[in-house]
Amino acid sequence: MSSRHTQEITLTKETVLLSTTDPSSRITYANEAFCDVSGFSTSEMYGQPHNLVRHNDMPKAAFANMWDTIQGGNSWMGPVKNKSKDGRFYWVNAFVTPIKNEQGKIIEYQSVRTHLNDKVKKRAERAYKKIQAGQVANRYYDSTKWISYGLVASSAIAFMTLAFTFSTAILALAILLMLTSYMQLRWRKRYLYTLKEAKEAYDNPLMSFLYSGHNDAVGSLSLAIKMQQAKVRAVVGRVNDESLRVNINAQKNTQSGQQVSELLKKQNNEVQQMVLCMQDFTVTIEELNTNVERASRAAMASEQHTQDGKSSVDKVIDAIHHLDEHLAEVNQAVSRLVAGNEKIHGILNVINSIAEQTNLLALNAAIEAARAGDHGRGFSVVADEVRALAQKTQASTEEITQLVQELNDVSQSAVSSMDQGNLLSNTSVELASKNGESLSTIQSHVTELADLNRSVAAAIEQQSVVIKQINLNVESVSELADLGGQHGQHSHNLSQELLSQIEQQTKLIQQFC
């Protein structure tokens, strides 16, 4: 056997091990002291059978007696040897009582274990070994009954002696014995009544011997007194444990109240900041509403200007179309002029040819007149005049030809310029048409923008109303947060006062532990 298994854990007189189980003996609660002594954590205990800590040296008969007692609705008390998680053992004075609901049904069992007297522990060790071996630990006997019988017998013997020998001393002794017997019988009657009440409180001969060391009525009375003391200790222990738990919860509640108070203060500050932000946001919304209205008016003006620009572009397109038509007519006229110049040039060529021929004929006539002498002198003069006229005609024709050529060149240049003008006119028409389409698109977008601005303005106006309402709600929340902070501080103060009262109550209860 490991040396650890023989090591005993000694409980102090102030130690109280408290646990509760459901009707099937599964642990539902264990206080901190029980966890410390047993070595099990609450998570390891909860839901487990309470025999988790039962020691093998404990006889089954002792626990059978305990279960018969508590399942019958009565409390049980006795020395119990338990084992810890690491194999060590500890003795306790166990007090187990059933807890009932309003209908009288058992809903849980409460076990309160305290320090066990060394004398009781030694008697329990010896008795439990006998029980484990199948022996009877001790038998109950009533010594007062034999005292009563002895007094009655002594009185009878004294009176019988007087029948044979009269003696004042013997008579006095007989009377004294008779009175003593009478008083003892009366006392025994009261004693038996008290013993009956004691056994009604707790009747367990084995425990009577273990706690008192006697197997008689005195032991039963002593057991009843110890039982009542155990009940008081159990009640005080449970109340003390609950007070400690309430104290812990009160401390947590106080801390929580302090945190709530601080959070409410922080929330109040945040709400104040929110109020300021909402006010700034309201101003921003109003400014935005003003800007949107301005943008809406500007969009409407832009829409009108765009409409005017589109009308102007449409007029320019019409004017360019008319100019193009006039240029086309001028181009046709110049083309006809060029054609006429070409005809004139042809005629001038014919005239120039005739003039050259005339000049040749006149030259030939002059030559012939010179040959004729005086007879041809007149004809020679005419020939000279004709030749001079032909030369002038030829010279004029050349000048006219040159002028016609210049006019033709100018006409060709005009035709070229007209072609370029027509090209530029067509390009201008295309550009103007594109500008018109762009202006139409811009007008559509500006119209859409104006509609959006109007929608945004309406939405902002509606949002402004909502923001104002939110601002009012935030101000109300701020007031409520401030009020909540005051209540939180008041609750914290009450928690502090409650904690102080619980601490005083705990100290008072501990005086009875």
PEZISUL-V115303 format. One record per residue. N is the residue number from 1. RES is the residue in three letters. SS is DSSP state (H for helix, E for strand, - for the rest). OMEGA is omega in whole degrees, -180 to 180 (999 if undefined). Layout:
n = (N;N)
res = (RES;RES)
ss = (SS;SS)
omega = (OMEGA;OMEGA)
//
This chain:
n = (1;2;3;4;5;6;7;8;9;10;11;12;13;14;15;16;17;18;19;20;21;22;23;24;25;26;27;28;29;30;31;32;33;34;35;36;37;38;39;40;41;42;43;44;45;46;47;48;49;50;51;52;53;54;55;56;57;58;59;60;61;62;63;64;65;66;67;68;69;70;71;72;73;74;75;76;77;78;79;80;81;82;83;84;85;86;87;88;89;90;91;92;93;94;95;96;97;98;99;100;101;102;103;104;105;106;107;108;109;110;111;112;113;114;115;116;117;118;119;120;121;122;123;124;125;126;127;128;129;130;131;132;133;134;135;136;137;138;139;140;141;142;143;144;145;146;147;148;149;150;151;152;153;154;155;156;157;158;159;160;161;162;163;164;165;166;167;168;169;170;171;172;173;174;175;176;177;178;179;180;181;182;183;184;185;186;187;188;189;190;191;192;193;194;195;196;197;198;199;200;201;202;203;204;205;206;207;208;209;210;211;212;213;214;215;216;217;218;219;220;221;222;223;224;225;226;227;228;229;230;231;232;233;234;235;236;237;238;239;240;241;242;243;244;245;246;247;248;249;250;251;252;253;254;255;256;257;258;259;260;261;262;263;264;265;266;267;268;269;270;271;272;273;274;275;276;277;278;279;280;281;282;283;284;285;286;287;288;289;290;291;292;293;294;295;296;297;298;299;300;301;302;303;304;305;306;307;308;309;310;311;312;313;314;315;316;317;318;319;320;321;322;323;324;325;326;327;328;329;330;331;332;333;334;335;336;337;338;339;340;341;342;343;344;345;346;347;348;349;350;351;352;353;354;355;356;357;358;359;360;361;362;363;364;365;366;367;368;369;370;371;372;373;374;375;376;377;378;379;380;381;382;383;384;385;386;387;388;389;390;391;392;393;394;395;396;397;398;399;400;401;402;403;404;405;406;407;408;409;410;411;412;413;414;415;416;417;418;419;420;421;422;423;424;425;426;427;428;429;430;431;432;433;434;435;436;437;438;439;440;441;442;443;444;445;446;447;448;449;450;451;452;453;454;455;456;457;458;459;460;461;462;463;464;465;466;467;468;469;470;471;472;473;474;475;476;477;478;479;480;481;482;483;484;485;486;487;488;489;490;491;492;493;494;495;496;497;498;499;500;501;502;503;504;505;506;507;508;509;510;511;512;513)
res = (MET;SER;SER;ARG;HIS;THR;GLN;GLU;ILE;THR;LEU;THR;LYS;GLU;THR;VAL;LEU;LEU;SER;THR;THR;ASP;PRO;SER;SER;ARG;ILE;THR;TYR;ALA;ASN;GLU;ALA;PHE;CYS;ASP;VAL;SER;GLY;PHE;SER;THR;SER;GLU;MET;TYR;GLY;GLN;PRO;HIS;ASN;LEU;VAL;ARG;HIS;ASN;ASP;MET;PRO;LYS;ALA;ALA;PHE;ALA;ASN;MET;TRP;ASP;THR;ILE;GLN;GLY;GLY;ASN;SER;TRP;MET;GLY;PRO;VAL;LYS;ASN;LYS;SER;LYS;ASP;GLY;ARG;PHE;TYR;TRP;VAL;ASN;ALA;PHE;VAL;THR;PRO;ILE;LYS;ASN;GLU;GLN;GLY;LYS;ILE;ILE;GLU;TYR;GLN;SER;VAL;ARG;THR;HIS;LEU;ASN;ASP;LYS;VAL;LYS;LYS;ARG;ALA;GLU;ARG;ALA;TYR;LYS;LYS;ILE;GLN;ALA;GLY;GLN;VAL;ALA;ASN;ARG;TYR;TYR;ASP;SER;THR;LYS;TRP;ILE;SER;TYR;GLY;LEU;VAL;ALA;SER;SER;ALA;ILE;ALA;PHE;MET;THR;LEU;ALA;PHE;THR;PHE;SER;THR;ALA;ILE;LEU;ALA;LEU;ALA;ILE;LEU;LEU;MET;LEU;THR;SER;TYR;MET;GLN;LEU;ARG;TRP;ARG;LYS;ARG;TYR;LEU;TYR;THR;LEU;LYS;GLU;ALA;LYS;GLU;ALA;TYR;ASP;ASN;PRO;LEU;MET;SER;PHE;LEU;TYR;SER;GLY;HIS;ASN;ASP;ALA;VAL;GLY;SER;LEU;SER;LEU;ALA;ILE;LYS;MET;GLN;GLN;ALA;LYS;VAL;ARG;ALA;VAL;VAL;GLY;ARG;VAL;ASN;ASP;GLU;SER;LEU;ARG;VAL;ASN;ILE;ASN;ALA;GLN;LYS;ASN;THR;GLN;SER;GLY;GLN;GLN;VAL;SER;GLU;LEU;LEU;LYS;LYS;GLN;ASN;ASN;GLU;VAL;GLN;GLN;MET;VAL;LEU;CYS;MET;GLN;ASP;PHE;THR;VAL;THR;ILE;GLU;GLU;LEU;ASN;THR;ASN;VAL;GLU;ARG;ALA;SER;ARG;ALA;ALA;MET;ALA;SER;GLU;GLN;HIS;THR;GLN;ASP;GLY;LYS;SER;SER;VAL;ASP;LYS;VAL;ILE;ASP;ALA;ILE;HIS;HIS;LEU;ASP;GLU;HIS;LEU;ALA;GLU;VAL;ASN;GLN;ALA;VAL;SER;ARG;LEU;VAL;ALA;GLY;ASN;GLU;LYS;ILE;HIS;GLY;ILE;LEU;ASN;VAL;ILE;ASN;SER;ILE;ALA;GLU;GLN;THR;ASN;LEU;LEU;ALA;LEU;ASN;ALA;ALA;ILE;GLU;ALA;ALA;ARG;ALA;GLY;ASP;HIS;GLY;ARG;GLY;PHE;SER;VAL;VAL;ALA;ASP;GLU;VAL;ARG;ALA;LEU;ALA;GLN;LYS;THR;GLN;ALA;SER;THR;GLU;GLU;ILE;THR;GLN;LEU;VAL;GLN;GLU;LEU;ASN;ASP;VAL;SER;GLN;SER;ALA;VAL;SER;SER;MET;ASP;GLN;GLY;ASN;LEU;LEU;SER;ASN;THR;SER;VAL;GLU;LEU;ALA;SER;LYS;ASN;GLY;GLU;SER;LEU;SER;THR;ILE;GLN;SER;HIS;VAL;THR;GLU;LEU;ALA;ASP;LEU;ASN;ARG;SER;VAL;ALA;ALA;ALA;ILE;GLU;GLN;GLN;SER;VAL;VAL;ILE;LYS;GLN;ILE;ASN;LEU;ASN;VAL;GLU;SER;VAL;SER;GLU;LEU;ALA;ASP;LEU;GLY;GLY;GLN;HIS;GLY;GLN;HIS;SER;HIS;ASN;LEU;SER;GLN;GLU;LEU;LEU;SER;GLN;ILE;GLU;GLN;GLN;THR;LYS;LEU;ILE;GLN;GLN;PHE;CYS)
ss = (-;-;H;H;H;H;-;E;-;-;-;-;-;-;-;-;E;E;E;E;E;-;-;-;-;E;E;E;E;E;-;H;H;H;H;H;H;H;-;-;-;H;H;H;H;-;-;-;E;H;H;H;H;E;-;-;-;-;-;H;H;H;H;H;H;H;H;H;H;H;H;-;-;-;-;E;E;E;E;E;E;E;E;-;-;-;-;-;E;E;E;E;E;E;E;E;E;E;E;E;-;-;-;-;-;E;E;E;E;E;E;E;E;E;-;-;-;H;H;H;H;H;H;H;H;H;H;H;H;H;H;H;-;-;-;-;-;-;-;-;-;-;H;H;H;H;H;H;H;H;H;H;H;H;H;H;H;H;H;H;H;H;H;H;-;-;-;H;H;H;H;H;H;H;H;H;H;H;H;H;H;H;H;H;H;H;H;H;H;H;H;H;H;H;H;H;H;H;H;H;H;-;-;-;H;H;H;H;H;H;H;H;-;-;-;-;H;H;H;H;H;H;H;H;H;H;H;H;H;H;H;H;H;H;H;H;H;H;H;H;H;H;H;H;H;H;H;H;H;H;H;H;H;H;H;H;H;H;H;H;H;H;H;H;H;H;H;H;H;H;H;H;H;H;H;H;H;H;H;H;H;H;H;H;H;H;H;H;H;H;H;H;H;H;H;H;H;H;H;H;H;H;H;H;H;H;H;H;H;H;H;H;H;H;H;H;H;H;H;H;H;H;H;H;H;H;H;H;H;H;H;H;H;H;H;H;H;H;H;H;H;H;H;H;H;H;H;H;H;H;H;H;H;H;H;H;H;H;H;H;H;H;H;H;H;H;H;H;H;H;H;H;-;-;-;-;H;H;H;H;H;H;H;H;H;H;H;H;H;H;H;H;H;H;H;H;H;H;H;H;H;H;H;H;H;H;H;H;H;H;H;H;H;H;H;H;H;H;H;H;H;H;H;H;H;H;H;H;H;H;H;H;H;H;H;H;H;H;H;H;H;H;H;H;H;H;H;H;H;H;H;H;H;H;H;H;H;H;H;H;H;H;H;H;H;H;H;H;H;H;H;H;H;H;H;H;H;H;H;H;H;H;H;H;H;H;H;H;H;H;H;H;H;H;H;H;H;H;H;H;H;H;H;H;H;H;H;H;H;H;-;-;-)
omega = (180;180;180;-179;179;-180;-179;173;-178;178;173;180;-180;-176;177;176;-175;176;176;178;173;-178;178;175;175;-172;177;178;175;-179;-174;-180;179;179;-179;-177;-176;-179;178;174;180;180;178;-178;-171;179;180;176;-178;178;173;-178;-179;178;-178;180;-180;180;179;-179;180;180;176;177;179;-178;176;-177;-174;176;174;177;-178;179;-180;178;179;175;-178;175;-179;177;178;-178;-178;175;178;-179;177;178;179;169;-172;174;-177;-179;177;176;-175;175;-177;180;179;-180;179;-179;177;175;179;-180;177;-179;-179;180;-179;178;-177;180;178;-180;-179;178;180;179;-180;-177;-178;176;177;-179;178;180;179;180;176;-175;-179;179;-179;173;-177;-178;-178;179;-180;175;179;179;-179;179;180;180;179;178;-180;179;-180;180;177;177;179;180;180;-178;180;179;179;-179;180;178;180;179;-179;179;180;179;180;178;179;178;179;-180;-180;179;177;179;-179;178;178;-180;179;178;178;179;178;178;179;180;175;177;178;-178;180;-176;-179;-180;177;179;-177;-176;-176;-176;-179;178;-176;-178;178;177;178;178;179;179;180;179;179;178;178;177;179;177;179;179;180;179;-180;179;179;179;179;178;178;178;178;178;177;179;178;179;178;177;177;179;178;178;178;178;178;179;178;179;179;178;178;176;178;178;179;178;179;179;177;177;178;178;179;179;179;177;177;180;177;178;180;178;179;177;178;178;178;-180;179;176;177;179;178;178;178;178;178;177;178;177;179;179;178;177;178;179;179;178;179;178;177;178;178;178;178;-179;179;176;178;178;179;178;179;178;178;178;179;179;178;180;179;178;177;179;178;179;178;178;179;177;179;179;178;179;180;176;178;-180;-180;178;178;-179;178;179;179;179;178;179;180;178;179;180;179;178;-179;179;178;177;-177;178;-177;-178;-178;-177;-180;178;179;179;180;-180;178;179;-180;-180;179;179;179;179;177;180;179;179;179;180;179;179;180;179;179;178;179;178;178;178;179;178;179;-180;178;177;179;179;178;178;179;178;177;178;177;179;178;179;178;177;179;179;179;179;179;178;178;177;178;177;178;178;177;178;178;179;179;179;179;177;178;178;179;178;178;178;178;178;179;179;179;179;180;178;177;178;179;178;180;-180;178;179;177;179;177;179;179;177;177;178;178;179;179;178;178;178;177;176;178;178;178;177;178;178;178;178;178;178;177;180;178;179;178;179;179;178;177;179;179;178;179;-180;-179;176;-178;-178;999)
//
